[in-house]
Amino acid sequence: MNYYSLNNKNQHVSFQEAVIKGLAPDRGLYFPSTITPLSQSFFDGIELLSNEEIAFHVIQQFVGNEISEVELKKILTETLCFDFPCVLIEENVYSLELYHGPTMAFKDVGARFMSRCLAYFNKDKNQKNTVLVATSGDTGGAVASGFLGVKGVEVIILYPSGKVSDIQERQLTTLGQNITALEVDGVFDDCQDMVKKAFLDESLQHKNLTSANSINIARWLPQMFYFFFAYKQLKKHNKPLIVSCPSGNFGNICAGILAKRLGLPIAHFVASTNANDTVPQFLQTGKYEPKPSVATISNAMDVGNPSNFVRIQEMYNNDLKEFEKDFSSYTYTDEETKFAIQNIYANTGYIAEPHGAVGYLGLKNEMHKQQNSIGLFLETAHPIKFLDVVESVLNIQLPIPKQIESVLGIDKIKVKIKSYEDLKNFLG
Ligand SMILES: *Cc1c(COP(=O)(O)O)cnc(C)c1O
């Protein structure tokens, strides 16, 4: 399977090279050169397939023959070792709970898949890769856990000081082994900029740097699975399906759109954002104007310049009219988000955390416009990951799940950095 750089369509690389490089040398994101829809019989019989079988059908064309069928199936079994339930919370509205993995964040799937692909590509080599990743919240913990102990891979995680929750910080600072956390004096965009700069820095060539953000195809592509797993559960309704993704870097929703390109019948996508409203603004004005991120209670979506948006534009040939048929985007304040958490709980008993609540709000907005549909919002993290907000807004105490309990008593170990120079000195 080939991938091209979105900055130069004539530059093709293999799946392996795209995974190892992360970002193309010209700074473009990689994109698959062909997208072949899946057969009708696959969709007709999807309820009879296991999650691993569905995932194999979905991902195989994007991996090609670069990983053998047996190995790929093994990677998928290890990646998908937990549930992805669609929970009915009110009439016609489902929450797709993506938080039943080891770090209770949806990014577990992408991180586990990518780490195993890298380990596979490194198995006969003596080389080491350094995964450099910027996190605004949940990526860090999922990457740390997904890559822990993976041979030949050193992981360095940059996170904005004071902008991630205590539990999130613990998840990325307490593992040790091949995982190091760098606490950056700045916001998420500063972390992301440093990471991007390091990738282009000739003097760091010897570190074999790669990314584990959703710019990496091995992080991004497996996110398609969620939409297929949801369809498998909701197909029985036989109604148009609207899916709302709480969006930050737009990797998840971009994977959903790719799933639709494979033939998955999703009628409409909603990108629900917090106050970081670059994309909702774009749909209003037709101008894409990135801006510095602002801090919100749904901090994993505090992104002012969503990296994956260029991939979405590629899939629509930059045609705004076509794009708008499939896609809406709405922005919500922290006040509206807190109010939604309260309302959902009061009316249905369901506990949503801030990202899921933003997704819920966007979904409901779209469902008013498109009656007689089934709505799904992605619940991208367990409420415990945002315990401060959820407990104070609902005035309840959440029980601590065992996945989280295990990091609570351990000391945080991290290195503080201020500038790109500090990062460079640290990498050496
Ligand atoms: C990363 C993340 C998001 C945003 O996903 P994108 O793919 O970056 O749009 C939403 N919610 C949570 C909890 C996350 O960790």
The ligand as a Gaussian input file, in Angstrom:
#p B3LYP/6-31G(d) Opt

LIG

0 1
 C       -8.003000      13.201000      21.791000
 C       -9.336000      13.343000      22.394000
 C      -10.410000      13.929000      21.698000
 C      -10.255000      14.533000      20.337000
 O       -9.991000      13.605000      19.319000
 P       -9.369000      14.086000      17.942000
 O       -9.171000      12.856000      17.156000
 O       -8.080000      14.778000      18.258000
 O      -10.356000      15.038000      17.330000
 C      -11.655000      13.957000      22.311000
 N      -11.830000      13.480000      23.556000
 C      -10.831000      12.926000      24.255000
 C      -11.102000      12.438000      25.633000
 C       -9.558000      12.830000      23.701000
 O       -8.576000      12.287000      24.407000

